[in-house]
Amino acid sequence: MILIAMGVSGAGKTRIGELLAERLHCDFTDGDAFHSAANKAKMHKGIPLTDDDRWPWLKTIRAAIEEKQHAHETAVFTCSSLKRAYRDILRAGDKDVCFVYLKGTREVLQERLSTRTGHFFDPSLLQSQLETLEEPNEDEAITVSIDLTPEQIVDEVIDRLKMR
């Protein structure tokens, strides 16, 4: 099984991904690690990424997913996965890939981003991400509110995985 914690910046993808991997006793990989230096520089300057910027990044993450699958390993990844087309690349038709959508209000997300330090993402890009976001429907992802504590989110995801 491959889990992908998704959502806009500030949703808590990394923290939730780490906790899920810990609970599932598997590897965790932050999708941001696959961004090119050029992508990171653009985001640091507050310039939104285009689809052309994202395609190679998504394909690199998909290749990492396939490595885990070929090794028959469970793994947790993070990736904003804002559009269905992006999720389609990451999923590639695999029923073994499950998205976990971390959903939050603009206010909560802005507050989180305003207190975050040491990240390349310019908080001014939140609006662009929210405009790009195509929220997944129930058959595409497990949706969890970021108003819950990280532990409650992980508990809910684990419970919902058991029902799948």
Backbone as CSV, one residue per row, in Angstrom:
resi,resn,N_x,N_y,N_z,CA_x,CA_y,CA_z,C_x,C_y,C_z
1,MET,0.837,-1.176,0.000,0.000,0.000,0.000,0.885,1.244,0.000
2,ILE,0.467,2.217,-0.780,1.136,3.512,-0.840,0.124,4.567,-0.412
3,LEU,0.479,5.359,0.594,-0.353,6.482,1.017,0.317,7.768,0.583
4,ILE,-0.483,8.727,0.129,0.033,10.036,-0.239,-0.772,11.083,0.520
5,ALA,-0.112,11.748,1.472,-0.739,12.852,2.193,-0.720,14.060,1.273
6,MET,-1.892,14.606,0.997,-2.017,15.690,0.023,-2.735,16.894,0.625
7,GLY,-2.580,18.033,-0.030,-3.242,19.266,0.362,-2.327,20.439,0.084
8,VAL,-2.844,21.629,0.308,-2.050,22.821,0.049,-0.975,22.980,1.123
9,SER,-0.070,23.877,0.875,0.999,24.141,1.830,0.396,24.617,3.148
10,GLY,0.937,24.106,4.242,0.432,24.465,5.559,-0.588,23.493,6.115
11,ALA,-0.995,22.512,5.316,-2.011,21.549,5.761,-1.452,20.523,6.745
12,GLY,-0.143,20.401,6.791,0.463,19.440,7.716,0.863,18.125,7.075
13,LYS,1.093,18.138,5.779,1.409,16.901,5.058,2.624,16.180,5.641
14,THR,3.684,16.929,5.904,4.907,16.293,6.400,4.679,15.671,7.773
15,ARG,4.105,16.408,8.680,3.876,15.888,10.045,2.974,14.666,10.005
16,ILE,1.877,14.750,9.263,0.946,13.624,9.194,1.603,12.453,8.476
17,GLY,2.339,12.725,7.408,3.041,11.656,6.698,4.017,10.927,7.588
18,GLU,4.775,11.680,8.376,5.731,11.064,9.304,5.013,10.199,10.341
19,LEU,3.924,10.725,10.884,3.177,9.965,11.894,2.533,8.707,11.303
20,LEU,2.002,8.818,10.096,1.413,7.642,9.445,2.483,6.578,9.203
21,ALA,3.639,6.999,8.712,4.728,6.048,8.457,5.176,5.381,9.748
22,GLU,5.240,6.154,10.822,5.612,5.594,12.119,4.589,4.549,12.558
23,ARG,3.320,4.898,12.416,2.257,3.988,12.843,2.215,2.726,11.977
24,LEU,2.510,2.874,10.678,2.466,1.741,9.752,3.807,1.006,9.655
25,HIS,4.805,1.498,10.373,6.146,0.893,10.363,6.686,0.786,8.943
26,CYS,6.672,1.927,8.256,7.149,1.934,6.873,7.934,3.216,6.608
27,ASP,8.474,3.311,5.397,9.253,4.474,4.993,8.353,5.677,4.735
28,PHE,8.931,6.857,4.971,8.283,8.128,4.664,9.162,8.898,3.704
29,THR,8.546,9.487,2.668,9.278,10.306,1.707,8.494,11.579,1.455
30,ASP,9.139,12.718,1.687,8.513,14.011,1.437,8.665,14.351,-0.041
31,GLY,7.554,14.550,-0.703,7.573,14.858,-2.129,8.339,16.126,-2.465
32,ASP,8.442,17.050,-1.509,9.196,18.278,-1.756,10.660,17.983,-2.078
33,ALA,11.167,16.864,-1.598,12.562,16.504,-1.853,12.815,16.260,-3.340
34,PHE,11.759,16.002,-4.105,11.903,15.719,-5.532,11.815,16.979,-6.399
35,HIS,11.503,18.129,-5.787,11.448,19.374,-6.565,12.844,19.734,-7.073
36,SER,12.887,20.251,-8.267,14.151,20.734,-8.810,14.554,22.018,-8.085
37,ALA,15.821,22.357,-8.196,16.303,23.611,-7.605,15.567,24.799,-8.219
38,ALA,15.262,24.701,-9.506,14.545,25.789,-10.180,13.134,25.947,-9.610
39,ASN,12.445,24.837,-9.355,11.103,24.913,-8.761,11.168,25.544,-7.371
40,LYS,12.121,25.109,-6.566,12.248,25.649,-5.213,12.554,27.148,-5.257
41,ALA,13.403,27.551,-6.193,13.747,28.971,-6.313,12.521,29.793,-6.695
42,LYS,11.712,29.271,-7.621,10.496,29.989,-8.017,9.560,30.164,-6.826
43,MET,9.340,29.088,-6.089,8.420,29.165,-4.956,8.959,30.088,-3.868
44,HIS,10.261,30.062,-3.664,10.872,30.937,-2.659,10.657,32.406,-3.015
45,LYS,10.634,32.694,-4.330,10.427,34.065,-4.801,8.943,34.425,-4.889
46,GLY,8.057,33.481,-4.549,6.622,33.760,-4.614,6.032,33.604,-6.001
47,ILE,6.733,32.871,-6.865,6.247,32.647,-8.232,5.564,31.282,-8.281
48,PRO,4.277,31.248,-8.632,3.569,29.960,-8.684,4.160,29.035,-9.747
49,LEU,4.178,27.749,-9.443,4.615,26.760,-10.422,3.537,26.577,-11.475
50,THR,3.981,26.274,-12.691,3.065,25.955,-13.777,2.970,24.434,-13.899
51,ASP,2.029,23.976,-14.697,1.942,22.540,-14.954,3.257,22.027,-15.544
52,ASP,3.860,22.809,-16.434,5.134,22.378,-17.032,6.226,22.223,-15.981
53,ASP,6.175,23.024,-14.914,7.120,22.864,-13.807,6.833,21.587,-13.028
54,ARG,5.558,21.255,-12.915,5.146,20.144,-12.049,5.268,18.766,-12.703
55,TRP,5.077,18.652,-14.015,5.055,17.320,-14.645,6.303,16.502,-14.325
56,PRO,7.524,17.033,-14.528,8.720,16.212,-14.221,8.785,15.828,-12.739
57,TRP,8.396,16.737,-11.860,8.375,16.476,-10.421,7.435,15.324,-10.101
58,LEU,6.232,15.359,-10.654,5.249,14.300,-10.396,5.731,12.951,-10.936
59,LYS,6.341,12.961,-12.113,6.839,11.715,-12.697,7.973,11.124,-11.860
60,THR,8.781,11.979,-11.249,9.855,11.500,-10.375,9.272,10.854,-9.118
61,ILE,8.234,11.471,-8.561,7.578,10.874,-7.397,6.946,9.537,-7.791
62,ARG,6.312,9.481,-8.955,5.699,8.223,-9.410,6.760,7.128,-9.530
63,ALA,7.928,7.479,-10.037,9.009,6.486,-10.156,9.411,5.966,-8.771
64,ALA,9.450,6.839,-7.781,9.774,6.413,-6.412,8.683,5.508,-5.850
65,ILE,7.435,5.805,-6.170,6.316,4.944,-5.757,6.474,3.558,-6.364
66,GLU,6.797,3.513,-7.648,6.964,2.223,-8.324,8.112,1.418,-7.721
67,GLU,9.164,2.081,-7.294,10.266,1.370,-6.634,9.772,0.676,-5.371
68,LYS,8.984,1.385,-4.578,8.428,0.796,-3.351,7.501,-0.365,-3.688
69,GLN,6.686,-0.195,-4.724,5.763,-1.265,-5.099,6.505,-2.500,-5.588
70,HIS,7.533,-2.298,-6.384,8.307,-3.444,-6.888,9.002,-4.184,-5.753
71,ALA,9.320,-3.472,-4.691,9.944,-4.090,-3.516,8.885,-4.633,-2.546
72,HIS,7.607,-4.510,-2.928,6.476,-4.963,-2.092,6.485,-4.304,-0.721
73,GLU,6.778,-2.994,-0.717,6.845,-2.242,0.534,5.666,-1.288,0.661
74,THR,5.190,-1.137,1.868,4.249,-0.078,2.195,5.072,1.184,2.372
75,ALA,4.536,2.319,1.947,5.260,3.585,2.088,4.278,4.740,2.144
76,VAL,4.731,5.822,2.769,3.955,7.060,2.842,4.753,8.153,2.148
77,PHE,4.083,8.868,1.265,4.659,9.999,0.550,3.828,11.237,0.865
78,THR,4.407,12.400,0.615,3.624,13.627,0.618,3.751,14.267,-0.752
79,CYS,2.681,14.901,-1.165,2.670,15.649,-2.421,1.407,16.481,-2.406
80,SER,1.507,17.734,-2.757,0.323,18.592,-2.736,-0.802,18.011,-3.585
81,SER,-0.492,17.426,-4.731,-1.483,16.730,-5.564,-2.729,17.574,-5.791
82,LEU,-2.531,18.833,-6.154,-3.634,19.790,-6.187,-4.699,19.497,-7.232
83,LYS,-4.299,18.965,-8.378,-5.272,18.689,-9.446,-5.470,17.186,-9.610
84,ARG,-6.644,16.840,-10.105,-6.913,15.424,-10.363,-5.899,14.854,-11.357
85,ALA,-5.516,15.649,-12.344,-4.530,15.179,-13.335,-3.203,14.830,-12.660
86,TYR,-2.834,15.583,-11.642,-1.598,15.282,-10.907,-1.764,13.969,-10.144
87,ARG,-2.928,13.807,-9.510,-3.180,12.573,-8.760,-3.218,11.377,-9.705
88,ASP,-3.728,11.580,-10.910,-3.765,10.501,-11.894,-2.354,10.038,-12.259
89,ILE,-1.423,10.983,-12.371,-0.031,10.610,-12.662,0.541,9.796,-11.502
90,LEU,0.316,10.257,-10.292,0.854,9.571,-9.118,0.203,8.203,-8.923
91,ARG,-1.073,8.108,-9.188,-1.815,6.862,-9.001,-1.553,5.885,-10.145
92,ALA,-1.488,6.389,-11.354,-1.244,5.578,-12.556,-2.138,4.342,-12.605
93,GLY,-3.376,4.496,-12.162,-4.324,3.392,-12.217,-4.182,2.365,-11.117
94,ASP,-3.226,2.550,-10.219,-3.001,1.588,-9.134,-4.068,1.724,-8.050
95,LYS,-4.725,0.659,-7.740,-5.683,0.654,-6.628,-4.942,0.622,-5.286
96,ASP,-3.643,0.378,-5.343,-2.795,0.291,-4.156,-2.362,1.667,-3.644
97,VAL,-2.653,2.729,-4.404,-2.273,4.090,-4.031,-3.496,4.791,-3.453
98,CYS,-3.345,5.282,-2.223,-4.448,5.935,-1.525,-4.042,7.350,-1.129
99,PHE,-4.857,8.321,-1.487,-4.609,9.709,-1.107,-5.311,10.027,0.201
100,VAL,-4.656,10.836,1.016,-5.213,11.345,2.264,-5.227,12.861,2.121
101,TYR,-6.420,13.420,1.929,-6.567,14.856,1.715,-6.726,15.569,3.053
102,LEU,-5.757,16.411,3.368,-5.762,17.191,4.600,-6.411,18.535,4.287
103,LYS,-7.646,18.669,4.713,-8.475,19.814,4.331,-8.547,20.836,5.458
104,GLY,-8.306,22.091,5.094,-8.374,23.164,6.080,-8.912,24.443,5.485
105,THR,-9.341,25.334,6.354,-9.833,26.635,5.904,-8.657,27.549,5.575
106,ARG,-8.923,28.540,4.767,-7.902,29.521,4.399,-7.308,30.169,5.659
107,GLU,-8.157,30.466,6.630,-7.698,31.135,7.841,-6.699,30.268,8.619
108,VAL,-7.026,29.010,8.798,-6.128,28.105,9.527,-4.822,27.925,8.753
109,LEU,-4.924,27.760,7.456,-3.727,27.581,6.631,-2.835,28.816,6.681
110,GLN,-3.430,30.010,6.573,-2.645,31.244,6.627,-1.951,31.389,7.975
111,GLU,-2.659,31.057,9.045,-2.059,31.150,10.372,-0.857,30.219,10.490
112,ARG,-1.018,28.996,10.001,0.090,28.032,10.064,1.293,28.509,9.262
113,LEU,1.031,29.008,8.052,2.129,29.459,7.194,2.842,30.673,7.785
114,SER,2.104,31.518,8.496,2.716,32.722,9.060,3.690,32.394,10.191
115,THR,3.550,31.226,10.789,4.441,30.849,11.896,5.515,29.852,11.476
116,ARG,5.466,29.395,10.218,6.435,28.395,9.761,7.746,29.066,9.375
117,THR,8.836,28.451,9.770,10.160,28.980,9.434,10.984,27.904,8.733
118,GLY,11.953,28.353,7.940,12.906,27.440,7.321,12.366,26.638,6.154
119,HIS,11.283,27.079,5.524,10.720,26.361,4.381,10.828,27.254,3.154
120,PHE,11.066,26.645,1.990,11.268,27.413,0.763,9.993,28.030,0.212
121,PHE,8.829,27.572,0.678,7.542,28.026,0.143,7.207,29.419,0.652
122,ASP,6.952,30.350,-0.261,6.541,31.699,0.115,5.047,31.663,0.450
123,PRO,4.670,32.070,1.672,3.263,32.011,2.086,2.300,32.754,1.158
124,SER,2.802,33.703,0.382,1.926,34.429,-0.543,1.376,33.509,-1.637
125,LEU,1.964,32.323,-1.793,1.502,31.385,-2.822,0.269,30.583,-2.397
126,LEU,-0.161,30.726,-1.151,-1.330,29.975,-0.692,-2.532,30.242,-1.580
127,GLN,-2.781,31.493,-1.915,-3.927,31.828,-2.761,-3.863,31.086,-4.090
128,SER,-2.689,31.060,-4.699,-2.507,30.357,-5.977,-2.809,28.864,-5.820
129,GLN,-2.345,28.280,-4.711,-2.602,26.854,-4.487,-4.098,26.594,-4.281
130,LEU,-4.755,27.459,-3.531,-6.196,27.274,-3.310,-6.979,27.408,-4.612
131,GLU,-6.536,28.298,-5.483,-7.196,28.454,-6.784,-6.953,27.243,-7.679
132,THR,-5.795,26.621,-7.554,-5.446,25.447,-8.356,-6.113,24.180,-7.826
133,LEU,-6.352,24.123,-6.526,-6.857,22.913,-5.875,-8.182,22.430,-6.469
134,GLU,-8.184,21.181,-6.880,-9.400,20.457,-7.263,-9.596,19.417,-6.171
135,GLU,-10.493,19.713,-5.238,-10.667,18.819,-4.103,-11.075,17.426,-4.580
136,PRO,-10.455,16.403,-4.016,-10.817,15.033,-4.403,-12.175,14.661,-3.820
137,ASN,-12.870,13.783,-4.526,-14.150,13.306,-3.999,-13.908,12.074,-3.127
138,GLU,-14.971,11.570,-2.541,-14.875,10.461,-1.580,-14.237,9.196,-2.154
139,ASP,-14.472,8.922,-3.434,-13.896,7.700,-4.009,-12.428,7.888,-4.400
140,GLU,-11.933,9.117,-4.304,-10.558,9.392,-4.709,-9.604,9.547,-3.525
141,ALA,-10.132,9.922,-2.356,-9.247,10.180,-1.218,-9.998,10.049,0.095
142,ILE,-9.239,9.813,1.140,-9.740,9.920,2.508,-9.568,11.392,2.882
143,THR,-10.656,12.077,3.190,-10.589,13.489,3.542,-10.685,13.640,5.053
144,VAL,-9.724,14.399,5.621,-9.675,14.603,7.066,-9.448,16.090,7.334
145,SER,-10.169,16.622,8.304,-10.024,18.026,8.685,-8.733,18.241,9.458
146,ILE,-8.027,19.318,9.110,-6.802,19.643,9.833,-7.105,20.349,11.157
147,ASP,-8.388,20.515,11.477,-8.761,21.067,12.786,-8.514,20.053,13.902
148,LEU,-8.394,18.780,13.533,-8.093,17.739,14.513,-6.608,17.799,14.880
149,THR,-6.243,17.170,15.983,-4.822,17.079,16.330,-4.160,16.108,15.348
150,PRO,-2.845,16.186,15.194,-2.174,15.226,14.310,-2.464,13.774,14.688
151,GLU,-2.492,13.475,15.960,-2.766,12.103,16.406,-4.196,11.686,16.036
152,GLN,-5.149,12.596,16.181,-6.536,12.292,15.806,-6.660,12.079,14.301
153,ILE,-5.927,12.871,13.530,-5.945,12.705,12.073,-5.436,11.322,11.706
154,VAL,-4.315,10.932,12.277,-3.732,9.625,11.973,-4.687,8.510,12.402
155,ASP,-5.281,8.624,13.584,-6.251,7.619,14.037,-7.395,7.488,13.034
156,GLU,-7.911,8.627,12.568,-9.017,8.592,11.619,-8.601,7.949,10.299
157,VAL,-7.418,8.299,9.820,-6.936,7.703,8.566,-6.798,6.185,8.716
158,ILE,-6.190,5.733,9.804,-6.009,4.291,10.031,-7.373,3.599,10.099
159,ASP,-8.321,4.190,10.811,-9.665,3.604,10.898,-10.324,3.526,9.520
160,ARG,-10.176,4.576,8.724,-10.801,4.605,7.398,-10.107,3.641,6.430
161,LEU,-8.802,3.433,6.622,-8.093,2.463,5.785,-8.616,1.046,6.032
162,LYS,-8.947,0.752,7.287,-9.461,-0.570,7.629,-10.804,-0.838,6.963
163,MET,-11.556,0.222,6.676,-12.872,0.076,6.045,-12.797,-0.048,4.534
164,ARG,-11.628,0.218,3.959,-11.491,0.164,2.492,-11.391,-1.256,2.010
